[in-house]
Amino acid sequence: MIHWLLALGQAPADGSSPNPILTFLPFLLMILVVWFLLIRPQRKRAKEHTTMLTALQKGDKVVTSSGMLGTIVGMNEQDSTVVLKVADDTKIEFLKSAIAGKMDK
């Protein structure tokens, strides 16, 4: 397939100029492949993470991006922070964006 695409970009034997659309076709196909393999899945994961952060509630068991496990005992929507209970008498405040995901019950 690559040989076929390279042949599309070459000038015709009769000396006329090649079709500009066919010249840029391999470049456009590479952009399309990058879009579907890299950019689109990354945007989907970011959207799912944002949705998960907005759905957090008190009592949810979560894991932070640093790997700390805890239960949400307080939330401050203005500062975008959550208070996690990580032990019996230990509560730590984290940014909401530091929450990596919810733990399964």
Residue pairs with C-beta under 8 A, 6 or more apart in sequence:
5 25
5 26
5 29
6 26
8 22
8 23
8 25
8 26
9 18
9 22
9 23
9 25
9 26
10 18
11 17
11 18
12 18
49 101
52 99
52 101
52 102
53 96
53 97
53 99
56 62
56 72
56 75
56 82
56 96
56 99
56 102
57 72
58 72
58 73
58 74
58 75
59 71
59 72
60 71
60 72
60 102
61 69
61 70
61 71
61 72
61 102
61 103
61 105
62 69
62 70
62 71
62 72
62 82
62 84
62 99
62 100
62 101
62 102
62 103
63 69
63 99
63 100
63 101
63 102
63 103
64 70
64 84
64 94
64 98
64 99
64 100
65 98
65 99
65 100
66 98
68 84
68 86
68 92
69 86
69 103
70 84
70 85
70 86
70 92
71 84
71 85
72 82
72 83
72 84
72 85
73 83
73 84
73 85
73 91
74 82
74 83
74 91
75 81
75 82
75 83
75 96
76 82
76 83
80 95
80 96
80 97
81 93
81 94
81 95
81 96
82 93
82 94
82 95
82 96
82 99
83 91
83 92
83 93
83 94
84 91
84 92
84 93
84 94
85 91
86 92
